[in-house]
Amino acid sequence: MISLDPVWRISPDWRMNRREVPMIGMISYGEDRLRADGFVVLPMDRSFAIDPQRLRPHYHDFFQVTLLLGKGGLMHDFRETETHGATLFFLSPGQVHTIAPGSRMSGTIISFTREFLEEGGTEGFLLDLPFFFATDRAPWLRLKPANIPWVKGIFQELQDEYDNALAGAGEVFRSLLRVLFVRAARWHAVESPVVARSRQTILARRFLQEIERHHHHWLTLDPYAKELGVTANHLNDVMRKETGQAAGEHLRLRRLLDAKRQLLHSTLSISEIGYGLGFDDPSYFSRFFRRYEGITPAEFRTQIREKYQKDGG
């Protein structure tokens, strides 16, 4: 048996008071512009050396996939498991977790935002994968020996791309990560242990999937709640418990993602984009956007286009 740190032994009741669980942002490592794009890759020991708080239970507002090599332990929303060999650990926003590394454990941690990975026409890709916001299977995958060299090679390529920070690194990174996830989904369907489903986790995943199907024309929570057979208040409470964010916040963030994509790619005016997203008042759209991004839609459009022109040239 692996001897785990006592901090791992936490009462499940602790989860009910999420205010006591720290939300930790994307770690400061590597090129600022890459992190600003929404992804970071670094060795696990570097992550813990930079911020030892990550050895204690916490959650993020972004996604992660970690390759763990050797013996150690995982806690994920208060389910615990011991690892050995090579393990992929998948993490969704809002999920309380920690890693208890054994003395010889090594690994690589990849952090990324949904906006970054789904750039370029792959909406809903993450939610179709079995290991993010999983309801019926564990969010970790123990790799078969035959698959370990390939996975290690992909992680090394991702680390090299991040460290070298050459032009087009984001596109290479997205492509490699998508290939990794498609392969892992195949293995995961066969190898990962089935865990007990709860009505709340199933409801949370169904709501996120419904957002992808209907966010263009369902602008309030009521039609989602009706489709799912619950009240809007109950849906808010479940999403807050399962993901750390209320249901309404998920809907607003999805509209924000559409706004940012259109500001970069479309030739529509700011007002036209706002109207298309359901904002009858352009000033309200501007306030909504500034609340999340800290700048106006026009400022964002200028900055993001300058950035992509610079990176592309």
C-alpha positions as CSV (number, residue, x, y, z in Angstrom):
1,M,0.0,0.0,0.0
2,I,1.1,3.6,-0.7
3,S,1.4,5.8,2.3
4,L,-0.6,8.9,1.5
5,D,-0.4,12.3,3.1
6,P,-2.9,12.8,5.9
7,V,-4.4,15.8,4.1
8,W,-5.9,13.2,1.8
9,R,-8.2,11.9,4.4
10,I,-10.9,14.5,4.3
11,S,-14.5,14.1,5.3
12,P,-16.9,14.2,2.3
13,D,-18.9,16.9,4.2
14,W,-16.0,19.3,3.5
15,R,-17.2,19.4,-0.1
16,M,-20.4,21.0,0.9
17,N,-18.6,24.2,2.0
18,R,-16.8,25.0,-1.3
19,R,-15.7,28.4,0.1
20,E,-13.1,26.5,2.1
21,V,-11.7,25.0,-1.1
22,P,-9.2,27.3,-3.0
23,M,-9.7,27.9,-6.7
24,I,-6.2,28.0,-8.2
25,G,-5.6,29.7,-11.5
26,M,-3.3,28.6,-14.4
27,I,0.2,28.5,-13.1
28,S,2.8,31.1,-14.1
29,Y,5.2,29.1,-16.2
30,G,6.7,29.6,-19.7
31,E,5.8,32.2,-22.2
32,D,3.2,34.7,-21.0
33,R,1.6,34.8,-24.5
34,L,1.0,31.1,-24.5
35,R,-0.5,31.1,-21.1
36,A,-2.7,34.0,-22.2
37,D,-3.9,31.9,-25.1
38,G,-5.1,29.4,-22.6
39,F,-2.6,26.6,-22.2
40,V,0.4,25.6,-20.1
41,V,2.5,22.4,-20.1
42,L,5.1,21.7,-17.3
43,P,6.6,18.8,-15.4
44,M,4.6,17.9,-12.3
45,D,7.5,18.4,-9.9
46,R,8.0,22.0,-11.3
47,S,4.3,22.7,-10.6
48,F,4.5,21.6,-7.0
49,A,7.8,23.5,-6.5
50,I,6.3,26.7,-7.9
51,D,3.1,26.4,-5.9
52,P,3.1,23.8,-3.1
53,Q,-0.6,24.7,-2.4
54,R,-1.4,22.4,-5.4
55,L,-0.5,19.4,-3.2
56,R,-3.6,20.2,-1.2
57,P,-7.2,19.8,-2.4
58,H,-8.3,22.6,-4.8
59,Y,-10.1,23.2,-8.0
60,H,-9.6,25.1,-11.3
61,D,-11.8,26.9,-13.8
62,F,-10.0,25.2,-16.7
63,F,-9.3,21.6,-17.9
64,Q,-6.3,19.4,-17.3
65,V,-4.8,16.2,-18.4
66,T,-1.9,14.8,-16.5
67,L,0.4,11.9,-17.3
68,L,1.5,10.2,-14.1
69,L,4.5,7.8,-14.1
70,G,5.1,5.6,-11.0
71,K,3.3,5.1,-7.7
72,G,1.2,7.7,-6.0
73,G,-2.4,8.6,-5.2
74,L,-5.2,10.6,-6.6
75,M,-8.2,12.3,-5.0
76,H,-11.0,13.4,-7.3
77,D,-14.2,14.8,-5.8
78,F,-13.4,12.7,-2.7
79,R,-13.0,9.4,-4.6
80,E,-9.5,8.1,-4.0
81,T,-7.3,5.7,-6.0
82,E,-3.7,4.6,-6.0
83,T,-1.7,4.7,-9.2
84,H,1.2,2.8,-10.6
85,G,2.8,2.3,-14.0
86,A,1.4,5.0,-16.3
87,T,-1.9,6.8,-15.7
88,L,-3.8,9.6,-17.5
89,F,-5.7,11.8,-15.1
90,F,-8.5,14.0,-16.6
91,L,-9.8,17.0,-14.8
92,S,-12.8,19.2,-15.5
93,P,-13.5,22.7,-14.2
94,G,-14.8,22.8,-10.7
95,Q,-13.7,19.3,-9.6
96,V,-12.0,19.2,-6.3
97,H,-8.8,17.1,-6.6
98,T,-5.2,16.6,-5.5
99,I,-2.2,14.3,-6.3
100,A,-0.2,12.6,-3.6
101,P,3.0,11.7,-5.4
102,G,5.1,8.8,-4.4
103,S,8.8,9.3,-3.9
104,R,9.7,8.3,-7.5
105,M,6.6,9.5,-9.2
106,S,7.1,11.9,-12.2
107,G,4.7,13.3,-14.7
108,T,3.6,16.2,-16.9
109,I,0.6,18.4,-16.4
110,I,-1.3,20.0,-19.3
111,S,-3.7,22.8,-18.5
112,F,-6.0,24.3,-21.1
113,T,-9.2,26.2,-21.6
114,R,-12.1,25.0,-23.5
115,E,-12.0,28.1,-25.6
116,F,-8.4,27.4,-26.7
117,L,-9.0,23.7,-27.6
118,E,-12.2,24.2,-29.4
119,E,-10.9,27.1,-31.5
120,G,-11.4,26.4,-35.2
121,G,-14.7,24.7,-35.5
122,T,-14.8,21.8,-32.9
123,E,-17.6,23.0,-30.7
124,G,-18.7,20.4,-28.2
125,F,-15.6,18.2,-28.7
126,L,-14.7,18.2,-25.0
127,L,-18.2,17.3,-23.8
128,D,-18.3,14.3,-26.2
129,L,-15.3,12.8,-24.5
130,P,-16.1,10.2,-21.8
131,F,-13.6,11.4,-19.2
132,F,-14.5,15.1,-18.8
133,F,-17.5,15.7,-16.5
134,A,-17.7,12.0,-16.4
135,T,-20.8,10.5,-14.8
136,D,-20.4,6.7,-15.2
137,R,-16.6,6.2,-15.5
138,A,-13.6,7.2,-13.5
139,P,-11.6,10.3,-14.7
140,W,-8.4,8.3,-14.8
141,L,-7.0,5.8,-17.2
142,R,-4.3,3.2,-16.5
143,L,-2.4,2.7,-19.7
144,K,-1.5,-0.6,-21.1
145,P,2.2,-1.2,-21.5
146,A,1.9,-1.2,-25.3
147,N,0.4,2.3,-25.3
148,I,2.8,4.0,-22.9
149,P,5.6,4.8,-25.4
150,W,3.2,6.6,-27.7
151,V,1.6,8.6,-24.9
152,K,4.9,9.6,-23.5
153,G,6.0,10.7,-27.0
154,I,2.9,12.9,-27.4
155,F,3.5,14.5,-24.0
156,Q,7.1,15.1,-24.8
157,E,6.1,16.8,-28.1
158,L,3.6,18.9,-26.3
159,Q,6.2,19.9,-23.7
160,D,8.7,20.8,-26.5
161,E,6.2,22.9,-28.3
162,Y,5.4,24.8,-25.2
163,D,9.0,25.3,-24.1
164,N,10.2,26.4,-27.6
165,A,7.2,28.7,-28.1
166,L,7.7,29.0,-31.8
167,A,5.2,30.6,-34.2
168,G,2.1,28.3,-34.6
169,A,2.7,26.5,-31.3
170,G,-1.0,26.8,-30.5
171,E,-2.1,25.1,-33.6
172,V,0.4,22.2,-33.2
173,F,-0.6,21.9,-29.5
174,R,-4.3,21.8,-30.4
175,S,-3.8,19.1,-33.0
176,L,-1.6,16.9,-30.8
177,L,-4.0,17.2,-27.9
178,R,-7.0,16.3,-30.0
179,V,-5.3,13.2,-31.3
180,L,-4.4,12.2,-27.7
181,F,-8.0,12.6,-26.6
182,V,-9.4,10.6,-29.5
183,R,-7.0,7.7,-28.8
184,A,-7.6,8.0,-25.0
185,A,-11.4,7.9,-25.5
186,R,-11.0,4.5,-27.3
187,W,-9.0,3.1,-24.5
188,H,-11.1,4.7,-21.8
189,A,-14.3,3.0,-23.0
190,V,-12.7,-0.4,-22.5
191,E,-10.2,0.1,-19.6
192,S,-11.6,2.6,-17.2
193,P,-13.6,1.4,-14.2
194,V,-17.3,2.2,-14.0
195,V,-18.2,4.3,-11.0
196,A,-21.5,4.9,-9.4
197,R,-23.7,7.4,-11.2
198,S,-25.5,10.1,-9.3
199,R,-28.5,11.9,-10.5
200,Q,-26.8,15.2,-10.0
201,T,-23.7,14.4,-12.1
202,I,-25.9,13.0,-14.8
203,L,-28.0,16.2,-14.8
204,A,-24.9,18.4,-14.9
205,R,-23.5,16.6,-17.9
206,R,-26.9,16.7,-19.7
207,F,-27.2,20.4,-19.1
208,L,-23.8,21.1,-20.6
209,Q,-24.7,19.0,-23.6
210,E,-28.0,20.8,-24.0
211,I,-26.1,24.1,-24.0
212,E,-24.1,23.0,-27.0
213,R,-27.3,22.0,-28.9
214,H,-29.4,25.1,-28.1
215,H,-27.3,28.0,-26.9
216,H,-27.9,29.9,-30.2
217,H,-31.7,30.2,-29.5
218,W,-32.2,29.3,-25.8
219,L,-31.0,32.4,-24.0
220,T,-32.5,31.8,-20.5
221,L,-32.5,28.8,-18.1
222,D,-36.2,28.1,-18.3
223,P,-36.2,26.1,-21.6
224,Y,-33.2,24.1,-20.4
225,A,-34.9,23.3,-17.0
226,K,-38.1,22.3,-18.8
227,E,-36.2,20.0,-21.2
228,L,-34.4,18.4,-18.2
229,G,-37.5,18.1,-16.1
230,V,-36.3,20.3,-13.2
231,T,-36.8,23.8,-11.9
232,A,-34.3,26.6,-12.9
233,N,-33.4,27.0,-9.2
234,H,-32.6,23.3,-8.8
235,L,-30.5,23.4,-12.0
236,N,-28.6,26.3,-10.6
237,D,-28.0,24.5,-7.3
238,V,-26.8,21.3,-9.0
239,M,-24.5,23.0,-11.3
240,R,-23.0,25.0,-8.5
241,K,-22.3,21.9,-6.5
242,E,-21.0,19.8,-9.4
243,T,-18.9,22.4,-11.2
244,G,-18.5,25.3,-8.8
245,Q,-20.5,27.6,-11.1
246,A,-24.3,28.2,-11.3
247,A,-26.2,27.1,-14.4
248,G,-26.7,30.6,-15.4
249,E,-23.0,31.3,-15.4
250,H,-22.4,28.4,-17.7
251,L,-24.9,29.8,-20.1
252,R,-23.3,33.3,-19.9
253,L,-19.8,31.9,-20.5
254,R,-21.0,30.1,-23.6
255,R,-22.4,33.3,-25.0
256,L,-19.1,35.0,-24.2
257,L,-17.2,32.3,-26.1
258,D,-19.4,32.9,-29.1
259,A,-18.8,36.6,-28.8
260,K,-15.1,36.2,-28.7
261,R,-15.1,33.9,-31.7
262,Q,-17.1,36.3,-33.8
263,L,-15.0,39.3,-32.8
264,L,-12.0,37.5,-34.1
265,H,-13.4,35.8,-37.2
266,S,-16.5,37.7,-38.4
267,T,-16.8,41.0,-40.3
268,L,-20.0,41.9,-38.4
269,S,-20.0,45.1,-36.4
270,I,-20.0,45.1,-32.6
271,S,-23.7,45.9,-32.4
272,E,-24.5,43.2,-35.0
273,I,-22.6,40.6,-32.9
274,G,-24.4,41.7,-29.8
275,Y,-27.9,41.5,-31.4
276,G,-27.1,38.1,-32.8
277,L,-26.3,36.9,-29.3
278,G,-29.5,38.2,-27.9
279,F,-28.4,41.6,-26.5
280,D,-30.9,44.2,-27.6
281,D,-28.9,47.0,-26.2
282,P,-25.3,47.4,-27.5
283,S,-24.2,49.1,-24.3
284,Y,-25.5,46.1,-22.3
285,F,-23.4,43.8,-24.5
286,S,-20.4,46.0,-23.9
287,R,-20.9,45.9,-20.1
288,F,-21.4,42.1,-20.2
289,F,-18.2,41.6,-22.2
290,R,-16.2,44.0,-20.0
291,R,-17.4,42.2,-16.8
292,Y,-15.6,39.0,-17.9
293,E,-12.7,40.3,-20.1
294,G,-11.9,43.6,-18.5
295,I,-12.0,45.4,-21.8
296,T,-14.7,46.4,-24.4
297,P,-15.6,44.2,-27.3
298,A,-13.9,46.7,-29.7
299,E,-10.7,46.6,-27.6
300,F,-10.7,42.9,-27.6
301,R,-11.2,42.7,-31.4
302,T,-8.3,45.0,-32.0
303,Q,-6.0,43.2,-29.6
304,I,-6.8,39.6,-30.7
305,R,-6.5,40.5,-34.4
306,E,-3.2,42.2,-33.9
307,K,-2.0,39.2,-31.9
308,Y,-3.0,36.7,-34.6
309,Q,-1.6,38.8,-37.4
310,K,1.7,39.0,-35.5
311,D,1.8,35.3,-34.7
312,G,0.9,34.4,-38.3
313,G,3.6,36.7,-39.8
